[in-house]
Amino acid sequence: MSSFEITARGKTHPGRVRKGNEDALHIDEDSRVFVVLDGMGGAMAGEVASGTARDVIAEYVRERRGDKEARELIEAAIQAANNKVHREAKRRSDRHGMGTTVVACAIDDDHRAIIAHVGDSRAYLWRDGRLQLITRDHTVVADLLSKKIITQSEAEHHPYNNVLSRNLGSKPRAKVDVTDLPLRPGDRLLLCSDGLTGYASSEAIEQTLGGSEGADSIVEDLVELALRGGGGDNVTALVIDTGRTELPQDTQVIRTSGAVAWWRRRDMFLAEARKGGLCDSPVCSVLSPDEALEIVAGNLCEAIFHDLEQTTGINVWTYAENLGKGWFDQEGDYQILRDLIDILHRAARAVLHDIESTGEPYARGLDIAVTRGLTVAEMAIGGLLADRLRQVESELVDLRARKQQAESGEVTAQTLLEQPTVPFMSSTRVEPASPDVLRYLDRARTAAEQTLVRSGNRSGAREFIERAHNAACDPLRPAEIELSGREFLGDTSDETGVSPLFDAIDQARYHHLEAAARLDGDREICAAAA
Ligand code: CA
C-alpha cells in the first residue's frame, strides 16, 4: 500500500516586521536535494550571503550528483558555498562579516535522508503523529544550555538568544554537522528558519504537519502560523513528503461507537484498577478505597471518553497535570506516581482487550486512540517533572556562581557570559555524565532489559539498550544515536502503526527516568553545597 514518492514544497515570507527577506530556499526534486538558508549581515549582505550559498549548492549538486554519494555530495556542496561566501565577505568591505545558516537534506536511492546543517535553521522529522527535532542549534545559548550553565527559562530571555556559535562564511572552512536516517513511507521532513520556530509552537507545527492535505497547503499553513504568532522575522518552511499511508480506522466511528464502547466498560475499568492495587498507592492514601477509584480511575475514564468523543470537559492532559501537580506539590516521589500510571495503563489494556474480543471493526482504531491518550498523560507528567528539574538546576547555577565568587572574589555566572571568549563553548569539551546519572541509568537499563527480553527479542533488546545508554552518556551526538535507537524500534512496527505508540511510551518513560535521576543527583549536590 505504500511506496516512496518524494515531493517537496517550500515557502518563504518576509514576515510582518522586516522589509527585506534574508531567508532563501532551494528545491531540486530530481536530485532529491532540499535547502533552507537564513542570511545575516548589514545592508543587503544577509540576502547576498544566503542567496550566494543557495546558488553554489544548487549548481554543485546539479553538476556532481552522478559522481558522489549523497553524504559526500551535500557536505562538499556546503563547503563550496562556504568558500564563496567567505571570499565575497573578505573581498568587499560592505559585505564584511556576512554569513548564513544552512540546513540541507539529500535523499539517496536507499531512502536515507542525509541532513547537514550549520547555525540555527532546523530539520524536523514527523513520523506516526510525532514531531522530532533532528538538528541541534549552533547558538551560544544552546551551547550554554547543554552545558547546564543556564536554565531553559533563562535561555528563553537571554540577550545572546540569536547569536550563532557557527555559521557559513565567517571562516575559511565550515564545521558542518551531518546525520542520516532511513525514511519510511508516510514520513514528513520539515526544514525551516528560526522565523518559524521562534513564532509558532512545536505543538502547532506538529499538528499542522499531521494534516491530510498535501505539502502545498501545509507550507502555507506553517507560514501563516508564524505570521499569526507575530511574524517578527523572515519565515521559511520547506516540507518533504515521502508518500502517504492510509490511517487504519475511520475516526468518525471511533468518536461515536468507540467512545460508547469505552464508556460502557467504566465499571470494568474501575474493577481492574482496584485489582491492580490502585487503592494501595500512596498517592491515594488520604482517600477511602471507593473515593480513590472514583476520583483517580473514574476521572481518567471520563477524560479518555471526552478525548475520544472530542467533547468538552476535563481531558487527559488536564487530568494528568492535576494528578501530577497535587502529588509533586507534596514532594511526592516520581516512581510512586509512575507505578500508579502503570496500574491505570494495565486496567485500560484489559478493557481494550475486552472490546477487541467483540470483533468490532473499530476496536483496533480505538486501541490506538486510547493509547495515544495515555501517552498524552505521560507527556503532561513529564512536563511537570522537567519544570521541577529546571527549578533545581537554576538553584544550582546560583550556588555554583556564589561558590566561584567566594573563591575568586569577582567571577559570577553573569560575568562569565559577558566574556567575549567563553572557555566552556569549545565543542571538543565533553562533560561525562555524573555518577548519579550513570548509576540510575544502570538501574533503568536493567529494568528495560528485563522488559524487552521478556518480549522475546533478545539480541535486538541488547542493541537498543546499548544505543539508548550511549545516547544518554554522549553529549556530542545525542540526536544521531537517539535516532538510530528509534530506527531500531521502528523495525518492530506493524502495518497499522500501533507499535510506534508503545515505543513512544517507552521513550517517555526512559526520559522521565533519566530526568528523575538528574533531579535526585542535583538535590544531593544542593544539600551538600548548602
Ligand atoms: Ca532569522
Residues whose N, C-alpha, C, O or C-beta is under 5 A from the ligand:
A	BS01	CA	D38 D194 G195 D233 N234
